Amino acid sequence: MATAIDKKRHDIHLQRTTIRRHGLMTRVTHWTWAVALFFLLLSGLQIFNAHPSLYIGEQSGFAFDNSVLSIRAIKGADGNAEGLTTLFGRSIDTTGLFGVSGPEDSRAYQAFPGWLTVPSYHDLATGRVVHFFFAWLFAATFISWFAASLINGHLRRDILPTFSDIRGLPGSFVDHLRFRFHSGHSYNGLQKISYAIVLLVLFPLMILTGLTMSPGMNAAVPWLTEIFGGRQTARTIHFAVMLLLVGFFAIHIFMVFAAGPINEMRSMVTGRYRIDREVAEGGPER
Amino acid sequence: MSRIIINRRRLLTAAGVAASTLPLAGCDALDGMLSSGATARDAMAKANGLTYRVQRFLIGADSLAKEFSESEIRQGQRPNGSTDPTDATYIALRDAGFAGYRLDVGGLVDRPLRLSLDELRNMPSRTQITRHDCVEGWSCIAKWTGVPLAAVLDEAGAKPEARYVVFRCFDTMNLGLSGDVAYYESIDMLDARHPQTILAYGLNEEPLPVENGAPLRVRVERQLGYKMAKYIRSIELASDLAPYGQGKGGFWEDLGYDWYAGI
């Protein structure tokens, strides 16, 4: 038995080859989203800074408490300003990062620090201009991607997980923890599910909760507000989805570097992706 | 079972990734492109024109903003912006209980009007419990009572060439070195004739308080709070917004905010 395996291993060697992995539409939408999401995040934090609290329901509680998150500056016991972040009633001191930031001699009293906002200074009007411009770009890209992926099969082939993808999920997860990545023609189960969640759940959710904050859209499609449990809940979900997307981004970038940044970047720019495939010695290529 | 191995190269790669996310900073590099009048900002601001046209197409003239039940009124209406005007004319009117207040309706109308508060209260009235959405992000539900703006426009006889309703206000906003600037706002005729657009003199069953815009303010329920001018002094119908303020259609608009605030 052992000899048979040894013999087989002896006859097989790895052949390096490049395949066409990402279609033009996949690549163009990927980079458009990358740019749009960068500006949406930073201008979104600028908008959040104008009223740095999140609530549940239709309205913000000023005479009652329905807040889930607030980031503010308070006067500390020693008379100096402290940044205080309160999440579900639990407060932590975030001086230097959230609430109060910047160097000691020129403190900024705002929820998110200037280096995380566009523009870097307080300007809600410009934050909104940037946010809504890129929101249009983001939504248009999403619709183009969805239509193209439906037609060219990208959605069915590469994004929607199959039963075997879901069955293989625990194994795929363990492989990722061990830094063993399979570079093949298609995405693995974990990739498919992550992309499916981001593209088919988080992106539409972001667009719909965004629209729910528009008083004009509230009059056009009143049921949308009902689905999300009120305008302020929609705003809270919008913020929470942002955190999930930032989390996805961090893992996404980490995986690119861990799986080989040159090959991954090339595939996302030119579409060509290098794979190692097993070829039997002397035999015909499979 | 193979062991979990993270070799040096992978560790360095991971550390490199972690470090690369730190200096996301440098956002101030974009500030120049986004300052008032900059080409990039003006180009991006055009998206608001698209929003305006798409929403006008989707919403329809008479679709209503959501109205709420009495039980949703859980707090007073949060005042914002100017809450205690210090202008001499206003103070004199306020101290006399607004007995001498007159609303001037002029511009592109057939019959200019000059209405007292009693005359406004004797016109048809509408009461609505609606949600006020501030551009800052907060919302507040309150009950508003007033005369539909459409009724006032009909009384005055709006000329066909009138495209906008401009509200001139008593309160002035301090802009530091450039001094005091009178608040003003404008809406198009479609919003002006909307059934929920009212000139409100009552809030939560009481006369409109000073901090919320006494004696008269406008409610434009399908837009954000800054469109709803408080302390209205006069109404003018116009075909062009250029002659008012800096020509952008409102106090906040002149400072860079969008004229259409349906989003």
Interface residues (C-beta under 8 A of the other chain):
Chain A: L42 I47 F48 A50 H51 S53 E58 Q59 S60 G61 F62 A63 F64 G114 W115 L116 T117 V118 P119 S120 Y121 D123 L124 A125 T126 R128 V129 V130 F132 F133 A135 W136 L177 R178 F179 M213 S214 P215 G216 M217 N218 A219 A220 P222 T225 R231 Q232 R235 A250 I253 F254 F257 A258 P261
Chain B: S2 I4 I5 I6 R10 T13 A14 G16 V17 S20 T21 L24 A25 G26 C27 D28 L30 D31 L34 S35 R41 M44 A45 A47 N48 L50 T51 Q55 L58 I59 G60 S63 L64 A65 K66 F68 E72 R74 Q75 G76 R78 R131 D133 C134 V135 E136 G137 W138 S139 C140 I141 E221 R222 Q223 L224 W252 L255 G256 Y257 D258 A261 G262 I263
